[in-house]
Amino acid sequence: MDNLFIQIISGTPRQKHDPVSASSPEYTILCAQAPTAEDRIALLMKRFPTSTEASSAQTMCYLLQTCVSASVSPDETEHMVEALVEFANHHPTWIETVCWICALIHYYCTDEVTVSIFSECGAPSVAVRALKDNIQNNQLVLAACALLSHFNLYPIGDGISQLARALLAHHSDLLVCKMACRALAEFTSYVMECPDSFVSSNKEFLEANGVEVLEKVLREHIGDEETTRYVARIAANVTSSGIPSSLESDSKVISYLAEAMGRYADSDLLCSHALHVFSNFPNSPYIEWDAVATLFKTTESEATILEAFHFLCSVAMNVKTQKQLIYSTGCLNRVLELMRKYESSGAIQENACSLISYLSFDSETITSKITESDGILLVLKAMQNFPDNEDLLVSACAALSGLTFNNLQGQQVIIQENGVALILDAMRSGKSARVQENAALAIGTMCWNSDLKADVVRSNGVELIMKALEEHYTSPGLVKNTCRALAQVAFNCENYRDAMCESGVIPLIIRGMAQHPSYDRVQMHGCVALSYLSWNSEENSANIARNKGYGVIIDAMRNHLHNYEVQEHASRAIANIGTAPFEDLDMAPEQVVAAMRRHEHVSEVQEETCRAIVTLSLVSPAYKDKLFELNVVECVLAAMRNFRGNQVVQQESCNALAHLAYEHAKLNKAVTEQNGVEALLIAMKTYVNAPKVQLNACGGLSALAFDNAVAQKQIYDLDGVACVIHAMANFERLRMLELGCSVLGTLAWNTEIKEKVAVVAIPEILKAMRVHYQSPLLQKSTCRAISQFAFNSENNRKLLAESGAIPLIVSAMRSHITTDKLLVHGIKALTYLCWENNQVAEAIINEGIEEVLEKIVNLYSSSQRVYGEAVHLSKILFRKMSSSPQAKMCSPPFFSPVPMSQTPGPRVTRAENTMFPSPPAQFDENVPHFYTVPQELIRQEGRAQRNQWSNQEHHVRGDSKGDGAGRRRRNRRRGGNSSFERRPTQLETQEGQGAGTHHADPYASRAQEIDNCASRPLSAEDLWDDPDPKTYHGNRRLGNLNWQQAEFVRQQNEGKRSPGELPGRGGGRGGRRRGNHRKNGVGRRQGDQEKDH
């Protein structure tokens, strides 16, 4: 009977077995009493209620023998099993009887319906109890394991734990191991009808020391293929369940499976299970690549092929260092061969495309090999053959993305085969987000090629991408890939960019970013897209602001502090802002500076944050105040130190310093104190052939030197003048020359170095004027620099005159008569050049300045600044060289920046005391005076004017003696205002209109204008330009004190001379010296006026 038991347990249900001879006389008598099987079964079933333990076992043996040899109807079987289960539950300790009952039920578990009925009868509980209570009984364990193997879809209590215990207890018994492993393989497998049990079953097995059990079974029975196959299946199930287990990549189980795959290479199931395990541990040191490659290249089993694909995909995806092994072992060629051989197999095509996508990523060698082997054509053909297979389309799109990335040959294949249309067709037909996601991935990669980008746009690809983003914005992967694709379409193509924005792409991107704030790749690609869309486009920047996009960008920086790519691209997006609302950018300075500090060793972050700093500096002065509080200067200079070898970082850092220091006293001081001048000059010396570095560094030097004596001296001491001149000589770009002239001219404010700088600077400035005479901006910069060098320096005036500056200035004014700033600087330059020098004045007149000034007066009659400067120069020139200036230039119709008190009136041919054009007054910081006389001279003017009026009726023609009644002092006011103490801001009446009519005071509302303009955004054209009176909030004080003191000392010395002594410098025409012949007390000496003041 033992043979019968083993045959039934080892076999399948209702398997036909060899006839069993009568085992005993009792069974022979039984057959005689009940010749038919039905009668015999009925007779035997009647014996159970009165049976003992021994007799019941004998009865079960006869019953099983009868059932094997006869055909029992399903109904009879159901009734019989139900009765036997009940009997077993009543006598659980009758081990042999229970063993035969389990064997009989196992024999009849032929189909799912029968198994379901048996489960309802409680058959599994009989086997589980048998394992729990009698684990040492081999035959009972064997029968229970065989029975339980049929009930994997039904609850069996702690049956899995009991199976693991039995396996551990009988690991040396091959038959028990085989039965138990078969049962465990069924219970740990994934079944579609009962998906929830997969995880729970594997968890229960692992908690019962399942890995230890598997290792022992493999060690004992690796020579048995069936047992090893079951163990491999269990291991595959466990490692795929997602439950952390003690099974690791260096586990002995993997080592045994690798050995088994070598032993049983012809066993497709075993090899499939082993490959499945290897897929979960692709970096295991026990995997034998030669065995895997041999199996992959020789097997014809689709199941094994698919598992091999899974394993190779896992390696390519997770162990990039071993990707080359797939290529070198010939597996790549096998992949393409299988695609050709199994064209009708969607599963193989799908997995092959998936493997190609992983292999081609970041491997030029493999990508080239696949392309040369027509791999792209195979992928496109698979898409054509399976247009409705979304899983295949997902893998195919990913493969095309990898094969066209940085692969011009592959891109050409896509163009020739109209691959873009296939991808867009997949987007149209595919309903799932995954299809849209990977199609957008492929489109984004292909749009790096301008021809493919044009194909995408012509085929309405942008609309499909936007539609996908609109419908599936809750999918993070789709948002990421669509933002990437849209960014590539917009990149470097304004027409596409603007069309996309008109179609409403910006709100879609912003919504997608807001939906996934914690996904860094969404935030990064979203920032990239917004930065490209807003590049050099005020309208698109405003669109982003209207949709609260900059708030989302700043949130991305705040949520992903440690992701340098998010910080980089978010900073770039901020750098492209136009006129964004202040509240949206309130935290931008803080986040930008934080990014610089946190990623101080990432060059891309430093580059983009410096650009953002430039933009924030231009948007609002309030941002510059905030940047100062955050000590941004330290960060920019640190970037320059950390990346001395990175040209782009140096270039952008120089630009940031230039914008920070421009017209912000605190930042200017901070840059100076932290050795910003030195950093700028190091950059210029390091990158002598980089025009942008030179340009931005010159801009920084110009901004720093403005009203900053320390920076001016540092530039000179650190050989900055030579750097600037070298840049001007090497890069004759107009902007470079403009900034170079600006730096050199600003250095001229420093009296200590201006004449030393002039020697080398003036030739370069004049050279620029000659070469680029057609550029009004450059001519303006050169005239400005010349005026600054000529001011208060006789040596510089002489050098300029001898170097030919005068004809260049006059020519520039004549050629660019409509450029008001150029005219102002040109007139100032000529004014300073001809001061106290009749020869220079004559040279200026000989260049035709009179005609130019006349045109200026006619053209700018309503411009107080230009008109006033022109009248002032005219009076100075023609006072020296003629009896009087032209009548039409005697008095400006509006208040002039040069007070009337500084110019001689009509019919005056000489003045006793000459007055230099004065630097800005120091007594009223709220009014930007450009040319006013000292306060004590204004008081003298009032007294002298009263004296003139009292003696005007007694003038004697030709009599030059007495107190000089035939001349009026140069400093005397004109007009009807007889106030003795006129304020510097008080207006003078127009000559000929009487004292009752006054011009509108342009200074009356000056304070309000300054307030209104304080927050005006500065444009690029404003930078490093001569400040406009309305926005000028600095004073050129350098050199004022020395100049004034020298003038006052000269006048005091003249006052101390005896009446017959000639002064050292004369005020008369022709250079003739005259003494002071006044004998009355109306006009006191300058020294007395100083005391009064």
Summary of the structure (lengths in Angstrom):
residues: 1093
radius of gyration: 49.3
end to end distance: 138.6
largest distance: 177.0
contacts: 3808
relative contact order: 0.03
helix: 68%
strand: 0%
